[in-house]
Amino acid sequence: MDGLTILSFLGVAIMLTIMPGPDNMFVLAQSIAQNRKAGLATTFGLCTGLLGHITAATVGISAVIYQSALAFSIVKYAGAAYLLFLAYKSFKEKSFDPSLKSSGMQNYTSLYKKGVIMSLLNPKLSLFFLALLPQFVNYQHNVTVQMLVLGFIFLIESLIFLVAVSIFAEKVGHLLRKSTFISSKMNMIQGSLFALIGLKVAFSEK
């Protein structure tokens, strides 16, 4: 791969990353409702999940999801159900306690795991890697290595963007929590975001 190919891929990857989607909204919800550490824990989980998609696309597993409507639907609805479950849990919590929510490694570990699960249950990512990466591969050279390089470029730029989202969203959350009324409704806001993401995933097409 030459420098122009890499820059072209990076430009496309950045445009796709900054488009509003489940990952962005998930990180946004955590950082607003808690703090940037919560957003960062979620970000690291999502990016860990990307490693699974990169590996799957490289070895061709994603092709199964792409070719099978049933496989796509199973993964899609499993992801949507998981997000709606998170929304339900948020709605059940009647009050928001920032000191409780934002303290302890256990909470951040849980968010990390949620990020991993959400990423792995997003079939759109599998299709994205399967459809996009081959467009920038030179088939006269080692395809596997090139797919891995492109995948990690996408992972790194996604990590940088989501970290920035976490930091920005924390500032927004801090401003919102200054309002007693909004602070008391923070779980409702977070639950609503989870529900919207879940419904978006459920009604998405290939």
ChimeraX attribute file (.defattr): number of C-alpha atoms within 10 A of each C-alpha:
attribute: neighborCount
match mode: 1-to-1
recipient: residues
	/A:1	14
	/A:2	7
	/A:3	8
	/A:4	9
	/A:5	15
	/A:6	15
	/A:7	11
	/A:8	11
	/A:9	18
	/A:10	16
	/A:11	12
	/A:12	12
	/A:13	19
	/A:14	14
	/A:15	9
	/A:16	14
	/A:17	19
	/A:18	13
	/A:19	9
	/A:20	9
	/A:21	13
	/A:22	20
	/A:23	21
	/A:24	21
	/A:25	18
	/A:26	22
	/A:27	26
	/A:28	29
	/A:29	26
	/A:30	26
	/A:31	29
	/A:32	26
	/A:33	31
	/A:34	27
	/A:35	24
	/A:36	26
	/A:37	19
	/A:38	27
	/A:39	32
	/A:40	24
	/A:41	25
	/A:42	31
	/A:43	32
	/A:44	19
	/A:45	24
	/A:46	29
	/A:47	24
	/A:48	20
	/A:49	24
	/A:50	24
	/A:51	18
	/A:52	15
	/A:53	26
	/A:54	25
	/A:55	18
	/A:56	17
	/A:57	25
	/A:58	21
	/A:59	12
	/A:60	12
	/A:61	14
	/A:62	24
	/A:63	15
	/A:64	15
	/A:65	21
	/A:66	19
	/A:67	11
	/A:68	11
	/A:69	11
	/A:70	12
	/A:71	13
	/A:72	22
	/A:73	17
	/A:74	14
	/A:75	18
	/A:76	22
	/A:77	20
	/A:78	18
	/A:79	23
	/A:80	25
	/A:81	18
	/A:82	18
	/A:83	26
	/A:84	22
	/A:85	16
	/A:86	20
	/A:87	23
	/A:88	16
	/A:89	12
	/A:90	21
	/A:91	18
	/A:92	12
	/A:93	13
	/A:94	12
	/A:95	14
	/A:96	19
	/A:97	15
	/A:98	14
	/A:99	9
	/A:100	10
	/A:101	14
	/A:102	17
	/A:103	14
	/A:104	10
	/A:105	10
	/A:106	9
	/A:107	15
	/A:108	20
	/A:109	15
	/A:110	15
	/A:111	24
	/A:112	24
	/A:113	19
	/A:114	22
	/A:115	25
	/A:116	22
	/A:117	17
	/A:118	22
	/A:119	25
	/A:120	23
	/A:121	24
	/A:122	23
	/A:123	26
	/A:124	20
	/A:125	18
	/A:126	26
	/A:127	20
	/A:128	16
	/A:129	23
	/A:130	23
	/A:131	14
	/A:132	16
	/A:133	20
	/A:134	16
	/A:135	11
	/A:136	15
	/A:137	19
	/A:138	14
	/A:139	11
	/A:140	6
	/A:141	10
	/A:142	11
	/A:143	14
	/A:144	14
	/A:145	12
	/A:146	19
	/A:147	24
	/A:148	17
	/A:149	16
	/A:150	23
	/A:151	22
	/A:152	16
	/A:153	16
	/A:154	23
	/A:155	21
	/A:156	12
	/A:157	15
	/A:158	23
	/A:159	19
	/A:160	11
	/A:161	16
	/A:162	26
	/A:163	21
	/A:164	14
	/A:165	21
	/A:166	27
	/A:167	18
	/A:168	15
	/A:169	23
	/A:170	23
	/A:171	15
	/A:172	16
	/A:173	22
	/A:174	16
	/A:175	13
	/A:176	16
	/A:177	20
	/A:178	10
	/A:179	11
	/A:180	10
	/A:181	10
	/A:182	16
	/A:183	21
	/A:184	15
	/A:185	18
	/A:186	27
	/A:187	24
	/A:188	22
	/A:189	19
	/A:190	24
	/A:191	25
	/A:192	19
	/A:193	22
	/A:194	26
	/A:195	22
	/A:196	18
	/A:197	22
	/A:198	25
	/A:199	16
	/A:200	14
	/A:201	23
	/A:202	19
	/A:203	10
	/A:204	13
	/A:205	11
	/A:206	12
